[in-house]
Amino acid sequence: MYLIVTRAFPPELGGMQSLMCGLSREMSKNFMIKVFADYQENHKEFDEKENFSIERVGGIKFLRKIRKAQLINQFLIENKVKGVIADHWKSLELIKTDKKKYCLIHGKEINHRKGSALNKRVIKVLNNVERVIANSEFTKNLAIDSGVNKDKVIVINPGVDQAQDLNKKSLEKVESLLKLKSPRLITVSRFDKRKNHEKVIMSLRNLKQIFPNIVYICIGYGDEEENIKNLVKELDLNSQVMFFKDISNELKNSLLSKSDIFVMPSIIHKSSVEGFGIAYVEAAQFGVASLGGKDGGASDAIDHNKTGLICDGNNLDDIYSSLNFMIENKRYLEFGKNAKNYVSKFQWDRVVEEYKKILI
């Protein structure tokens, strides 16, 4: 049996939640597993559908961490467990066991100043596990530069579930929404500084002079939402930018599938960094090309000049010229076709084989 210890798990939405759920489901096909996850409202209906055991732990954050660790430590004493796989170094910080421990790392949670109190805590945990599993080469290098033993760090990119066939009604709804708008840019992400919506919108002001029917679809919510909407008004781009939030997965995927370029030229903002970018892979499943930023792990998800482009997200001219290049002569069509073929390497049935190599 393996334990999967996670702070992020469905029914809560998000990339980390999808990653840990996908890993749990795929692992359960090969091993007996038990998941220890944080409490979520309406979790019972979700948990009952899964074919593995999920134990939820509630309470305020600090006390929850302690209580969760106590439950896991007791479970490890009373049961035959081969190893513990955690989503975050903090999930392992209070776990006391001589069983093999494995920790996934993603980027921003380990990106602390070397020698700082947080950095020391990270290193103490990660240098005492069997393997540190980085989501990209970028995150691997970040960990090593932070002081993690390089012999412990391996790269296993996040997996994705195979894309489901889309509902005809939903696709027709999207077509009626977008009508004659083309080309179609899209971003599915939180409205955070590092996602760089701002510079995409600034590029759009110039792109609309060449492509008057261009549209930019923004799906998500977050701290920067009001600032981004104000920028759209200021630049008189209300006709070019469409905002969606709290929409169904079906509608989100239909909007993705009817788009031409997934745009997320991420930057490093303070300690926040895009460790990988599963959203690029999700777009690729629908044959959509991507534009990513050089600062972060996007280059693991995007094959530059084949499935999309990597640009300097801090450079407005580079974002503009990259988008212009992809739109000119509809180069995004070839990139999108390549992306759909490339994405098979990220499907869970392949990714889990990489986990099996280090677990068995």
C-alpha positions as CSV (number, residue, x, y, z in Angstrom):
1,M,0.0,0.0,0.0
2,Y,1.0,3.6,-0.7
3,L,-0.3,6.7,1.0
4,I,-0.9,9.8,-1.0
5,V,-0.9,12.9,1.2
6,T,-2.3,16.0,-0.3
7,R,-3.6,19.5,0.6
8,A,-5.1,19.9,-2.9
9,F,-7.8,17.5,-4.0
10,P,-11.2,17.6,-5.8
11,P,-14.0,18.5,-5.6
12,E,-12.0,21.7,-5.2
13,L,-10.9,22.9,-8.7
14,G,-7.4,23.7,-9.9
15,G,-4.3,22.3,-11.6
16,M,-2.8,20.8,-8.4
17,Q,-6.2,19.2,-7.6
18,S,-6.4,17.6,-11.0
19,L,-2.8,16.4,-10.8
20,M,-3.2,14.7,-7.4
21,C,-6.5,13.1,-8.4
22,G,-5.1,11.9,-11.7
23,L,-2.1,10.4,-9.9
24,S,-4.3,8.7,-7.3
25,R,-6.6,7.2,-9.9
26,E,-3.8,5.9,-12.0
27,M,-1.8,4.6,-9.0
28,S,-4.9,2.7,-7.8
29,K,-4.9,0.6,-11.0
30,N,-1.4,-0.7,-10.0
31,F,-1.2,-0.5,-6.2
32,M,-3.5,-0.3,-3.2
33,I,-3.6,3.3,-2.1
34,K,-5.1,5.5,0.6
35,V,-5.4,9.2,0.2
36,F,-5.3,11.7,3.1
37,A,-6.8,14.9,1.9
38,D,-8.0,18.2,3.3
39,Y,-11.7,18.6,4.0
40,Q,-13.9,20.1,1.2
41,E,-17.6,20.8,1.2
42,N,-19.6,18.3,-0.9
43,H,-16.7,15.9,-0.8
44,K,-18.8,12.8,0.1
45,E,-20.5,12.6,-3.3
46,F,-17.1,12.8,-5.0
47,D,-15.3,10.4,-2.7
48,E,-18.0,7.7,-3.0
49,K,-17.4,7.5,-6.8
50,E,-13.7,6.7,-6.4
51,N,-12.4,3.1,-6.1
52,F,-9.8,4.0,-3.4
53,S,-10.1,5.1,0.2
54,I,-10.1,8.9,0.9
55,E,-9.8,10.2,4.4
56,R,-10.6,13.9,4.9
57,V,-9.2,16.1,7.6
58,G,-10.8,19.5,8.5
59,G,-10.2,22.3,10.9
60,I,-8.3,25.6,10.8
61,K,-5.1,25.4,8.7
62,F,-2.4,25.1,11.4
63,L,-4.3,22.6,13.6
64,R,-5.4,20.7,10.5
65,K,-1.8,20.1,9.5
66,I,-0.9,18.8,13.0
67,R,-4.0,16.6,13.2
68,K,-3.5,15.2,9.7
69,A,0.1,14.3,10.5
70,Q,-1.0,12.5,13.7
71,L,-3.5,10.5,11.8
72,I,-1.0,9.5,9.2
73,N,1.7,8.7,11.7
74,Q,-0.7,6.4,13.6
75,F,-1.8,4.8,10.3
76,L,1.8,4.1,9.4
77,I,2.3,2.3,12.7
78,E,-0.8,0.2,12.4
79,N,-0.6,-0.7,8.7
80,K,1.8,-2.2,6.2
81,V,2.8,0.8,4.0
82,K,5.5,0.8,1.3
83,G,5.8,4.5,0.9
84,V,4.3,8.0,1.2
85,I,3.8,10.3,-1.8
86,A,3.1,13.9,-1.0
87,D,2.0,16.9,-3.0
88,H,4.0,19.5,-1.1
89,W,7.0,19.6,1.3
90,K,4.7,20.9,4.0
91,S,2.6,17.7,3.7
92,L,5.7,15.7,4.9
93,E,7.1,18.1,7.4
94,L,5.5,16.4,10.5
95,I,5.4,12.8,9.1
96,K,7.7,10.5,11.2
97,T,8.4,7.3,9.5
98,D,11.3,5.2,8.1
99,K,9.1,4.3,5.1
100,K,10.2,5.7,1.7
101,K,8.9,9.2,1.1
102,Y,8.4,10.9,-2.3
103,C,7.7,14.6,-2.7
104,L,6.3,16.3,-5.8
105,I,7.6,19.9,-6.3
106,H,6.0,22.5,-8.6
107,G,8.0,25.7,-8.5
108,K,6.8,28.6,-6.4
109,E,6.5,26.6,-3.1
110,I,10.3,26.0,-3.1
111,N,11.3,29.4,-4.5
112,H,12.6,31.1,-1.4
113,R,15.8,33.0,-0.8
114,K,18.7,30.7,-0.1
115,G,19.5,30.6,3.6
116,S,16.1,32.0,4.6
117,A,14.0,30.2,7.3
118,L,11.6,28.9,4.7
119,N,14.4,27.7,2.5
120,K,16.0,25.8,5.4
121,R,12.6,24.1,6.1
122,V,12.2,23.1,2.5
123,I,15.8,21.6,2.3
124,K,15.4,19.8,5.6
125,V,12.3,18.0,4.2
126,L,13.4,17.4,0.6
127,N,16.9,16.1,1.5
128,N,15.3,13.4,3.7
129,V,13.1,11.8,1.1
130,E,13.8,9.0,-1.3
131,R,13.0,11.0,-4.5
132,V,12.0,14.6,-5.2
133,I,9.7,14.6,-8.3
134,A,10.0,17.9,-10.2
135,N,7.3,18.8,-12.7
136,S,9.8,20.2,-15.2
137,E,13.5,20.7,-15.9
138,F,13.1,24.3,-14.7
139,T,11.7,23.2,-11.3
140,K,14.5,20.6,-11.0
141,N,17.1,23.2,-11.5
142,L,15.4,25.6,-9.1
143,A,15.4,22.9,-6.4
144,I,19.1,22.1,-7.0
145,D,20.0,25.8,-6.9
146,S,18.0,26.1,-3.6
147,G,20.1,23.4,-2.0
148,V,18.3,20.1,-2.7
149,N,20.7,17.1,-3.3
150,K,20.8,16.8,-7.1
151,D,21.0,13.0,-6.9
152,K,17.5,12.9,-5.4
153,V,15.7,15.1,-8.0
154,I,14.1,13.6,-11.1
155,V,11.6,15.1,-13.6
156,I,8.2,13.6,-14.2
157,N,5.9,15.9,-16.0
158,P,2.3,16.1,-14.8
159,G,-0.2,13.8,-16.5
160,V,-3.5,14.5,-18.1
161,D,-6.6,12.5,-18.7
162,Q,-7.6,11.8,-22.3
163,A,-9.8,14.5,-23.6
164,Q,-13.5,13.5,-23.7
165,D,-15.6,14.0,-26.8
166,L,-17.4,17.3,-26.7
167,N,-21.2,17.8,-26.6
168,K,-22.5,19.0,-30.0
169,K,-24.9,21.5,-28.2
170,S,-22.0,23.1,-26.3
171,L,-19.9,23.4,-29.5
172,E,-22.8,25.1,-31.3
173,K,-23.3,27.5,-28.4
174,V,-19.6,28.5,-28.6
175,E,-19.8,29.0,-32.3
176,S,-22.9,31.3,-31.9
177,L,-21.0,33.2,-29.2
178,L,-17.9,33.7,-31.3
179,K,-19.7,34.0,-34.7
180,L,-17.2,35.6,-37.2
181,K,-14.5,36.4,-34.7
182,S,-11.1,35.2,-35.8
183,P,-8.3,34.6,-35.0
184,R,-9.2,33.3,-31.5
185,L,-6.8,33.6,-28.6
186,I,-7.6,32.0,-25.2
187,T,-6.2,31.9,-21.7
188,V,-7.6,29.6,-19.0
189,S,-6.0,30.5,-15.7
190,R,-6.2,32.5,-12.5
191,F,-5.9,36.2,-12.9
192,D,-2.5,36.5,-11.3
193,K,0.4,38.8,-12.2
194,R,2.6,36.0,-13.3
195,K,0.1,34.8,-15.9
196,N,0.6,38.0,-17.8
197,H,-2.9,38.8,-19.1
198,E,-1.9,42.5,-19.0
199,K,0.8,42.3,-21.7
200,V,-1.4,40.0,-23.9
201,I,-4.1,42.7,-23.8
202,M,-1.6,45.4,-24.6
203,S,-0.4,43.3,-27.6
204,L,-4.1,42.9,-28.7
205,R,-4.4,46.7,-29.1
206,N,-1.8,46.5,-32.0
207,L,-2.9,43.1,-33.3
208,K,-6.5,44.4,-33.9
209,Q,-5.2,46.9,-36.4
210,I,-4.0,44.0,-38.6
211,F,-6.7,41.5,-37.6
212,P,-9.9,43.5,-36.9
213,N,-12.0,40.4,-36.0
214,I,-9.5,39.1,-33.4
215,V,-10.9,37.9,-30.1
216,Y,-9.3,37.1,-26.7
217,I,-11.2,34.7,-24.4
218,C,-10.2,34.9,-20.7
219,I,-11.5,32.1,-18.5
220,G,-10.9,32.4,-14.8
221,Y,-10.9,34.6,-11.7
222,G,-8.4,36.0,-9.3
223,D,-6.9,39.1,-7.6
224,E,-6.0,40.8,-10.9
225,E,-9.5,40.5,-12.5
226,E,-10.6,44.1,-11.8
227,N,-7.3,45.5,-13.0
228,I,-7.4,43.5,-16.2
229,K,-11.0,44.5,-17.0
230,N,-10.1,48.2,-16.4
231,L,-7.2,47.9,-18.8
232,V,-9.6,46.4,-21.4
233,K,-11.9,49.5,-21.0
234,E,-8.9,51.9,-21.0
235,L,-7.6,50.5,-24.3
236,D,-11.1,50.3,-25.9
237,L,-10.9,46.6,-26.4
238,N,-14.4,45.6,-25.1
239,S,-15.3,44.2,-28.5
240,Q,-12.1,42.1,-28.6
241,V,-12.0,40.6,-25.1
242,M,-14.6,38.1,-23.6
243,F,-14.5,37.1,-19.9
244,F,-15.9,33.9,-18.5
245,K,-15.9,32.5,-15.0
246,D,-17.8,29.8,-13.0
247,I,-18.5,28.0,-16.3
248,S,-18.9,24.2,-16.8
249,N,-16.0,22.1,-17.8
250,E,-17.9,21.2,-20.9
251,L,-18.2,24.8,-21.9
252,K,-14.6,25.6,-21.0
253,N,-13.3,22.7,-23.2
254,S,-15.7,23.7,-26.0
255,L,-14.2,27.3,-25.9
256,L,-10.7,25.8,-25.9
257,S,-11.4,23.5,-28.9
258,K,-12.8,26.4,-31.0
259,S,-9.8,28.6,-30.3
260,D,-6.6,29.0,-32.3
261,I,-3.9,29.9,-29.8
262,F,-3.6,29.3,-26.1
263,V,-1.8,32.3,-24.7
264,M,0.0,32.4,-21.3
265,P,3.5,34.1,-21.6
266,S,4.1,33.6,-17.9
267,I,6.7,35.6,-16.0
268,I,8.3,35.4,-12.5
269,H,6.5,37.7,-10.2
270,K,8.2,38.0,-6.7
271,S,8.6,34.3,-5.7
272,S,5.7,33.1,-7.9
273,V,6.7,31.1,-11.0
274,E,5.0,28.8,-13.5
275,G,6.7,25.5,-12.7
276,F,5.1,23.6,-15.7
277,G,1.8,24.8,-17.0
278,I,-0.7,21.9,-17.4
279,A,-3.0,24.3,-19.2
280,Y,-0.7,24.2,-22.3
281,V,-1.1,20.4,-22.4
282,E,-4.9,20.6,-22.0
283,A,-5.1,23.0,-24.9
284,A,-2.9,20.8,-27.0
285,Q,-5.3,17.9,-26.6
286,F,-7.8,19.9,-28.7
287,G,-5.2,20.7,-31.3
288,V,-4.6,24.2,-30.1
289,A,-1.1,25.8,-30.4
290,S,0.4,27.6,-27.4
291,L,2.4,30.7,-26.6
292,G,4.4,30.3,-23.3
293,G,7.0,32.3,-21.4
294,K,10.6,31.5,-21.1
295,D,10.7,32.1,-17.3
296,G,9.3,28.8,-15.9
297,G,8.6,25.3,-17.1
298,A,6.6,26.0,-20.2
299,S,9.3,24.7,-22.4
300,D,8.6,21.2,-21.0
301,A,5.0,21.5,-22.2
302,I,5.6,23.4,-25.5
303,D,8.0,22.1,-28.2
304,H,9.3,25.5,-29.4
305,N,8.6,26.2,-33.1
306,K,6.7,22.9,-33.4
307,T,3.7,22.9,-31.1
308,G,3.9,26.7,-30.3
309,L,6.4,29.3,-29.3
310,I,8.3,30.3,-26.2
311,C,8.8,34.1,-25.8
312,D,10.1,36.5,-23.3
313,G,7.0,37.4,-21.2
314,N,8.7,40.5,-19.9
315,N,9.1,41.9,-23.4
316,L,5.9,43.3,-25.0
317,D,7.4,43.4,-28.5
318,D,8.3,39.7,-28.2
319,I,4.7,38.7,-27.2
320,Y,3.3,40.8,-30.0
321,S,5.7,39.5,-32.7
322,S,5.2,35.9,-31.6
323,L,1.5,36.2,-31.8
324,N,1.7,38.0,-35.1
325,F,4.0,35.3,-36.5
326,M,1.6,32.5,-35.4
327,I,-1.4,34.2,-36.9
328,E,0.2,35.2,-40.2
329,N,-0.5,32.6,-42.8
330,K,-2.4,30.7,-40.0
331,R,0.8,29.0,-38.8
332,Y,-1.1,28.1,-35.7
333,L,-2.9,25.4,-37.7
334,E,0.3,23.4,-38.2
335,F,1.5,24.0,-34.6
336,G,-1.9,22.8,-33.4
337,K,-1.8,19.7,-35.4
338,N,1.7,18.9,-34.0
339,A,0.5,19.7,-30.5
340,K,-2.2,17.1,-30.7
341,N,0.3,14.4,-31.6
342,Y,2.9,15.6,-29.0
343,V,0.4,15.5,-26.1
344,S,0.2,11.7,-26.0
345,K,3.5,11.7,-23.9
346,F,1.6,13.5,-21.1
347,Q,-1.3,11.0,-20.8
348,W,-1.6,9.3,-17.5
349,D,-1.1,5.8,-18.7
350,R,2.4,6.8,-19.9
351,V,3.2,9.1,-17.0
352,V,2.4,6.5,-14.3
353,E,5.1,4.2,-15.9
354,E,7.7,6.8,-14.7
355,Y,6.3,6.6,-11.2
356,K,6.4,2.8,-11.3
357,K,10.1,2.9,-12.1
358,I,10.9,4.7,-8.8
359,L,8.4,2.9,-6.7
360,I,9.0,-0.8,-7.6
